[in-house]
Amino acid sequence: MDDRTHQLAQIFRAMANLLASQRANPYRVRAYRKAADSILTVTGDLADLAARHQLQEIPGIGRDLAVKIEEFLATGTIRAYEELKTPLPEEVAGWASLPGLSDALVSYLYFRLNIRTLADLESL
């Protein structure tokens, strides 16, 4: 098992912890934890499995996590992880107290949909 596999497992665990701290869906948190555990049991090289499109054969690895593994193998990081690590500006972080919004949703709106103001949010 190479260092990249250990690094990826650490990233998946960190993502699970960050998501848990944002009170994200517990199934999603559990999926990242299971993925971290599962990839550590792989005896072959993840890059070889990715090249053969066999990542989803690893227990707990679905399409979304397979894409993240491929992204990590290609770039050395995962965009979603970088976004989770980046704190939201204070004025945006406060939106989570609005009805119907959570920390995870506010983060998604800010980083993925480029919503920067309440006016942007209202125009959705």
N, CA and C atoms as a LAMMPS dump frame, in Angstrom:
ITEM: TIMESTEP
0
ITEM: NUMBER OF ATOMS
372
ITEM: BOX BOUNDS ff ff ff
-5.0000000000000000e+02 5.0000000000000000e+02
-5.0000000000000000e+02 5.0000000000000000e+02
-5.0000000000000000e+02 5.0000000000000000e+02
ITEM: ATOMS id mol type element x y z
1 1 1 N 0.863 -1.178 0
2 1 2 C 0 0 0
3 1 3 C 0.905 1.236 0
4 2 1 N 0.604 2.178 -0.867
5 2 2 C 1.47 3.349 -0.98
6 2 3 C 0.999 4.508 -0.104
7 3 1 N 1.842 5.528 -0.037
8 3 2 C 1.535 6.699 0.794
9 3 3 C 0.278 7.417 0.332
10 4 1 N 0.013 7.384 -0.984
11 4 2 C -1.189 8.066 -1.49
12 4 3 C -2.452 7.456 -0.907
13 5 1 N -2.469 6.165 -0.735
14 5 2 C -3.643 5.509 -0.155
15 5 3 C -3.859 5.989 1.274
16 6 1 N -2.786 6.061 2.041
17 6 2 C -2.899 6.56 3.421
18 6 3 C -3.328 8.024 3.434
19 7 1 N -2.766 8.816 2.529
20 7 2 C -3.126 10.233 2.464
21 7 3 C -4.601 10.393 2.105
22 8 1 N -5.076 9.607 1.15
23 8 2 C -6.479 9.669 0.756
24 8 3 C -7.383 9.26 1.917
25 9 1 N -7.011 8.228 2.64
26 9 2 C -7.804 7.807 3.804
27 9 3 C -7.865 8.934 4.833
28 10 1 N -6.758 9.625 5.043
29 10 2 C -6.743 10.755 5.98
30 10 3 C -7.662 11.869 5.498
31 11 1 N -7.655 12.127 4.199
32 11 2 C -8.533 13.169 3.647
33 11 3 C -9.994 12.781 3.839
34 12 1 N -10.344 11.531 3.541
35 12 2 C -11.729 11.093 3.722
36 12 3 C -12.147 11.188 5.193
37 13 1 N -11.254 10.837 6.115
38 13 2 C -11.574 10.966 7.545
39 13 3 C -11.756 12.433 7.925
40 14 1 N -10.883 13.283 7.41
41 14 2 C -10.994 14.721 7.695
42 14 3 C -12.298 15.272 7.137
43 15 1 N -12.677 14.823 5.94
44 15 2 C -13.941 15.273 5.353
45 15 3 C -15.11 14.836 6.228
46 16 1 N -15.06 13.604 6.714
47 16 2 C -16.128 13.111 7.592
48 16 3 C -16.217 13.966 8.847
49 17 1 N -15.083 14.286 9.428
50 17 2 C -15.077 15.095 10.651
51 17 3 C -15.583 16.507 10.392
52 18 1 N -15.168 17.102 9.282
53 18 2 C -15.638 18.448 8.945
54 18 3 C -17.14 18.448 8.679
55 19 1 N -17.614 17.449 7.954
56 19 2 C -19.047 17.352 7.681
57 19 3 C -19.83 17.138 8.973
58 20 1 N -19.302 16.306 9.855
59 20 2 C -19.976 16.069 11.139
60 20 3 C -20.053 17.36 11.948
61 21 1 N -18.994 18.16 11.897
62 21 2 C -19.002 19.419 12.65
63 21 3 C -19.997 20.414 12.073
64 22 1 N -20.345 20.224 10.79
65 22 2 C -21.342 21.087 10.146
66 22 3 C -22.744 20.498 10.262
67 23 1 N -22.856 19.425 11.013
68 23 2 C -24.134 18.741 11.185
69 23 3 C -24.722 18.288 9.843
70 24 1 N -23.846 17.796 8.976
71 24 2 C -24.288 17.288 7.676
72 24 3 C -25.007 15.953 7.873
73 25 1 N -25.588 15.464 6.807
74 25 2 C -26.308 14.196 6.834
75 25 3 C -25.408 13.102 7.428
76 26 1 N -25.858 12.431 8.48
77 26 2 C -25.015 11.412 9.119
78 26 3 C -24.658 10.251 8.191
79 27 1 N -25.501 9.956 7.216
80 27 2 C -25.181 8.894 6.259
81 27 3 C -23.989 9.292 5.395
82 28 1 N -23.918 10.566 5.054
83 28 2 C -22.797 11.074 4.258
84 28 3 C -21.506 11.007 5.078
85 29 1 N -21.591 11.404 6.335
86 29 2 C -20.43 11.34 7.229
87 29 3 C -19.946 9.897 7.331
88 30 1 N -20.878 8.991 7.549
89 30 2 C -20.546 7.569 7.671
90 30 3 C -19.943 7.03 6.374
91 31 1 N -20.421 7.502 5.233
92 31 2 C -19.894 7.039 3.948
93 31 3 C -18.411 7.388 3.806
94 32 1 N -18.033 8.589 4.216
95 32 2 C -16.619 8.975 4.134
96 32 3 C -15.768 8.157 5.1
97 33 1 N -16.29 7.89 6.279
98 33 2 C -15.534 7.077 7.243
99 33 3 C -15.365 5.644 6.727
100 34 1 N -16.432 5.103 6.163
101 34 2 C -16.357 3.746 5.621
102 34 3 C -15.401 3.696 4.434
103 35 1 N -15.44 4.727 3.595
104 35 2 C -14.533 4.779 2.446
105 35 3 C -13.081 4.795 2.909
106 36 1 N -12.792 5.574 3.949
107 36 2 C -11.425 5.634 4.481
108 36 3 C -10.979 4.253 4.948
109 37 1 N -11.846 3.568 5.669
110 37 2 C -11.514 2.225 6.151
111 37 3 C -11.342 1.252 4.992
112 38 1 N -12.228 1.335 4.013
113 38 2 C -12.216 0.388 2.898
114 38 3 C -10.967 0.516 2.038
115 39 1 N -10.567 1.748 1.74
116 39 2 C -9.408 1.878 0.843
117 39 3 C -8.123 1.41 1.524
118 40 1 N -8.111 1.431 2.856
119 40 2 C -6.926 0.929 3.559
120 40 3 C -6.815 -0.59 3.491
121 41 1 N -7.9 -1.261 3.131
122 41 2 C -7.861 -2.721 3.012
123 41 3 C -7.495 -3.18 1.606
124 42 1 N -7.438 -2.25 0.665
125 42 2 C -7.124 -2.598 -0.723
126 42 3 C -5.668 -3.036 -0.808
127 43 1 N -5.442 -4.191 -1.401
128 43 2 C -4.076 -4.699 -1.509
129 43 3 C -3.371 -4.186 -2.756
130 44 1 N -4.126 -3.853 -3.779
131 44 2 C -3.523 -3.353 -5.007
132 44 3 C -3.353 -1.845 -4.982
133 45 1 N -2.903 -1.315 -6.091
134 45 2 C -2.695 0.121 -6.245
135 45 3 C -4.001 0.779 -6.684
136 46 1 N -4.387 1.847 -5.998
137 46 2 C -5.629 2.548 -6.347
138 46 3 C -5.588 3.08 -7.772
139 47 1 N -4.43 3.541 -8.21
140 47 2 C -4.314 4.067 -9.576
141 47 3 C -4.592 2.973 -10.6
142 48 1 N -4.131 1.764 -10.32
143 48 2 C -4.412 0.644 -11.226
144 48 3 C -5.903 0.335 -11.258
145 49 1 N -6.53 0.328 -10.081
146 49 2 C -7.975 0.086 -10.028
147 49 3 C -8.732 1.183 -10.772
148 50 1 N -8.288 2.418 -10.613
149 50 2 C -8.944 3.533 -11.305
150 50 3 C -8.787 3.389 -12.811
151 51 1 N -7.608 3.018 -13.257
152 51 2 C -7.365 2.858 -14.697
153 51 3 C -8.242 1.758 -15.286
154 52 1 N -8.555 0.756 -14.475
155 52 2 C -9.409 -0.349 -14.941
156 52 3 C -10.881 -0.118 -14.606
157 53 1 N -11.201 1.089 -14.114
158 53 2 C -12.581 1.446 -13.745
159 53 3 C -13.161 0.46 -12.733
160 54 1 N -12.361 0.095 -11.736
161 54 2 C -12.783 -0.887 -10.735
162 54 3 C -12.877 -0.31 -9.324
163 55 1 N -12.823 1.006 -9.195
164 55 2 C -12.892 1.605 -7.858
165 55 3 C -14.2 1.281 -7.151
166 56 1 N -15.291 1.21 -7.913
167 56 2 C -16.591 0.952 -7.293
168 56 3 C -16.733 -0.486 -6.803
169 57 1 N -15.756 -1.316 -7.1
170 57 2 C -15.766 -2.677 -6.569
171 57 3 C -15.266 -2.721 -5.127
172 58 1 N -14.663 -1.616 -4.677
173 58 2 C -14.223 -1.524 -3.281
174 58 3 C -15.473 -1.307 -2.425
175 59 1 N -15.66 -2.088 -1.366
176 59 2 C -16.849 -1.905 -0.517
177 59 3 C -16.948 -0.465 -0.003
178 60 1 N -18.132 0.111 -0.155
179 60 2 C -18.369 1.467 0.33
180 60 3 C -18.004 2.569 -0.646
181 61 1 N -17.482 2.209 -1.802
182 61 2 C -17.103 3.219 -2.798
183 61 3 C -18.133 3.208 -3.917
184 62 1 N -18.907 4.284 -3.98
185 62 2 C -19.882 4.453 -5.049
186 62 3 C -19.327 5.39 -6.109
187 63 1 N -20.185 5.808 -7.007
188 63 2 C -19.769 6.663 -8.121
189 63 3 C -19.133 7.962 -7.636
190 64 1 N -19.787 8.637 -6.69
191 64 2 C -19.292 9.933 -6.216
192 64 3 C -17.913 9.807 -5.566
193 65 1 N -17.746 8.826 -4.714
194 65 2 C -16.448 8.644 -4.062
195 65 3 C -15.392 8.174 -5.052
196 66 1 N -15.777 7.372 -6.035
197 66 2 C -14.824 6.949 -7.065
198 66 3 C -14.299 8.16 -7.834
199 67 1 N -15.185 9.094 -8.146
200 67 2 C -14.77 10.32 -8.84
201 67 3 C -13.796 11.113 -7.965
202 68 1 N -14.066 11.178 -6.676
203 68 2 C -13.164 11.895 -5.76
204 68 3 C -11.804 11.203 -5.673
205 69 1 N -11.794 9.889 -5.676
206 69 2 C -10.524 9.154 -5.663
207 69 3 C -9.747 9.456 -6.939
208 70 1 N -10.428 9.43 -8.073
209 70 2 C -9.764 9.738 -9.344
210 70 3 C -9.219 11.162 -9.345
211 71 1 N -9.989 12.098 -8.8
212 71 2 C -9.533 13.485 -8.701
213 71 3 C -8.273 13.563 -7.836
214 72 1 N -8.282 12.863 -6.714
215 72 2 C -7.115 12.854 -5.832
216 72 3 C -5.901 12.265 -6.546
217 73 1 N -6.098 11.173 -7.25
218 73 2 C -4.983 10.538 -7.951
219 73 3 C -4.409 11.449 -9.038
220 74 1 N -5.267 12.25 -9.661
221 74 2 C -4.819 13.144 -10.735
222 74 3 C -4.197 14.437 -10.213
223 75 1 N -4.724 14.951 -9.084
224 75 2 C -4.315 16.291 -8.642
225 75 3 C -3.621 16.325 -7.282
226 76 1 N -3.766 15.273 -6.506
227 76 2 C -3.187 15.264 -5.17
228 76 3 C -4.089 15.851 -4.106
229 77 1 N -5.274 16.277 -4.502
230 77 2 C -6.228 16.811 -3.533
231 77 3 C -7.644 16.57 -4.039
232 78 1 N -8.613 16.994 -3.254
233 78 2 C -10.02 16.872 -3.629
234 78 3 C -10.658 18.235 -3.408
235 79 1 N -11.25 18.776 -4.451
236 79 2 C -11.839 20.114 -4.382
237 79 3 C -12.829 20.249 -3.222
238 80 1 N -13.672 19.257 -3.057
239 80 2 C -14.67 19.312 -1.984
240 80 3 C -13.997 19.393 -0.613
241 81 1 N -12.866 18.733 -0.453
242 81 2 C -12.127 18.793 0.804
243 81 3 C -11.561 20.191 1.023
244 82 1 N -10.992 20.761 -0.02
245 82 2 C -10.437 22.113 0.092
246 82 3 C -11.532 23.11 0.459
247 83 1 N -12.71 22.93 -0.11
248 83 2 C -13.83 23.819 0.209
249 83 3 C -14.28 23.647 1.657
250 84 1 N -14.314 22.405 2.116
251 84 2 C -14.713 22.152 3.503
252 84 3 C -13.728 22.783 4.487
253 85 1 N -12.446 22.784 4.127
254 85 2 C -11.419 23.343 5.01
255 85 3 C -11.434 24.867 5.034
256 86 1 N -11.931 25.472 3.966
257 86 2 C -11.899 26.925 3.848
258 86 3 C -13.056 27.526 4.626
259 87 1 N -12.754 28.377 5.606
260 87 2 C -13.855 28.974 6.37
261 87 3 C -14.651 29.961 5.518
262 88 1 N -15.926 30.013 5.795
263 88 2 C -16.797 30.971 5.108
264 88 3 C -16.595 32.354 5.713
265 89 1 N -16.766 33.405 4.912
266 89 2 C -16.744 34.754 5.487
267 89 3 C -17.837 34.87 6.553
268 90 1 N -17.589 35.679 7.579
269 90 2 C -18.53 35.796 8.701
270 90 3 C -19.939 36.158 8.255
271 91 1 N -20.049 37.091 7.312
272 91 2 C -21.383 37.524 6.89
273 91 3 C -22.156 36.403 6.202
274 92 1 N -21.439 35.491 5.563
275 92 2 C -22.088 34.363 4.894
276 92 3 C -22.352 33.237 5.899
277 93 1 N -21.422 32.993 6.797
278 93 2 C -21.582 31.931 7.795
279 93 3 C -22.833 32.155 8.639
280 94 1 N -23.193 33.399 8.865
281 94 2 C -24.381 33.721 9.649
282 94 3 C -25.68 33.296 8.992
283 95 1 N -25.644 33.047 7.696
284 95 2 C -26.854 32.615 6.994
285 95 3 C -27.378 31.291 7.531
286 96 1 N -26.517 30.485 8.114
287 96 2 C -26.937 29.169 8.61
288 96 3 C -28.009 29.283 9.685
289 97 1 N -28.144 30.456 10.278
290 97 2 C -29.188 30.639 11.293
291 97 3 C -30.541 30.98 10.675
292 98 1 N -30.557 31.207 9.366
293 98 2 C -31.821 31.5 8.684
294 98 3 C -32.636 30.216 8.544
295 99 1 N -33.954 30.321 8.586
296 99 2 C -34.795 29.123 8.449
297 99 3 C -34.514 28.385 7.134
298 100 1 N -34.337 27.088 7.235
299 100 2 C -34.142 26.252 6.055
300 100 3 C -32.702 26.14 5.588
301 101 1 N -31.784 26.845 6.233
302 101 2 C -30.379 26.781 5.827
303 101 3 C -29.551 26.116 6.921
304 102 1 N -28.584 25.331 6.5
305 102 2 C -27.655 24.685 7.432
306 102 3 C -26.241 25.112 7.055
307 103 1 N -25.281 24.79 7.897
308 103 2 C -23.887 25.102 7.578
309 103 3 C -23.475 24.459 6.256
310 104 1 N -23.856 23.201 6.073
311 104 2 C -23.478 22.483 4.86
312 104 3 C -24.111 23.118 3.623
313 105 1 N -25.373 23.505 3.717
314 105 2 C -26.047 24.122 2.575
315 105 3 C -25.453 25.489 2.269
316 106 1 N -25.157 26.266 3.288
317 106 2 C -24.555 27.586 3.078
318 106 3 C -23.195 27.431 2.403
319 107 1 N -22.426 26.452 2.831
320 107 2 C -21.126 26.187 2.213
321 107 3 C -21.296 25.824 0.74
322 108 1 N -22.267 24.975 0.446
323 108 2 C -22.548 24.596 -0.944
324 108 3 C -22.943 25.821 -1.764
325 109 1 N -23.826 26.64 -1.242
326 109 2 C -24.269 27.84 -1.96
327 109 3 C -23.096 28.766 -2.252
328 110 1 N -22.229 28.925 -1.287
329 110 2 C -21.11 29.855 -1.427
330 110 3 C -20.054 29.328 -2.399
331 111 1 N -19.609 28.092 -2.185
332 111 2 C -18.498 27.572 -2.973
333 111 3 C -18.917 27.022 -4.328
334 112 1 N -20.048 26.38 -4.403
335 112 2 C -20.438 25.723 -5.654
336 112 3 C -21.318 26.596 -6.537
337 113 1 N -22.224 27.351 -5.921
338 113 2 C -23.148 28.17 -6.714
339 113 3 C -22.737 29.634 -6.759
340 114 1 N -21.633 29.962 -6.073
341 114 2 C -21.083 31.319 -6.098
342 114 3 C -22.065 32.368 -5.575
343 115 1 N -22.878 31.987 -4.598
344 115 2 C -23.814 32.92 -3.961
345 115 3 C -23.023 33.722 -2.932
346 116 1 N -22.972 35.049 -3.113
347 116 2 C -22.146 35.887 -2.247
348 116 3 C -22.946 36.867 -1.391
349 117 1 N -24.189 37.125 -1.773
350 117 2 C -25.011 38.074 -1.025
351 117 3 C -26.401 37.485 -0.822
352 118 1 N -27.146 38.075 0.11
353 118 2 C -28.529 37.63 0.3
354 118 3 C -29.358 37.904 -0.944
355 119 1 N -29.016 38.964 -1.669
356 119 2 C -29.723 39.244 -2.924
357 119 3 C -29.494 38.112 -3.922
358 120 1 N -28.254 37.602 -3.993
359 120 2 C -27.968 36.446 -4.855
360 120 3 C -28.82 35.255 -4.432
361 121 1 N -28.908 35.052 -3.13
362 121 2 C -29.674 33.93 -2.596
363 121 3 C -31.154 34.071 -2.921
364 122 1 N -31.681 35.265 -2.763
365 122 2 C -33.101 35.502 -3.041
366 122 3 C -33.427 35.332 -4.519
367 123 1 N -32.44 35.542 -5.386
368 123 2 C -32.7 35.442 -6.824
369 123 3 C -32.718 33.998 -7.318
370 124 1 N -32.39 33.05 -6.452
371 124 2 C -32.429 31.633 -6.866
372 124 3 C -33.831 31.177 -7.168
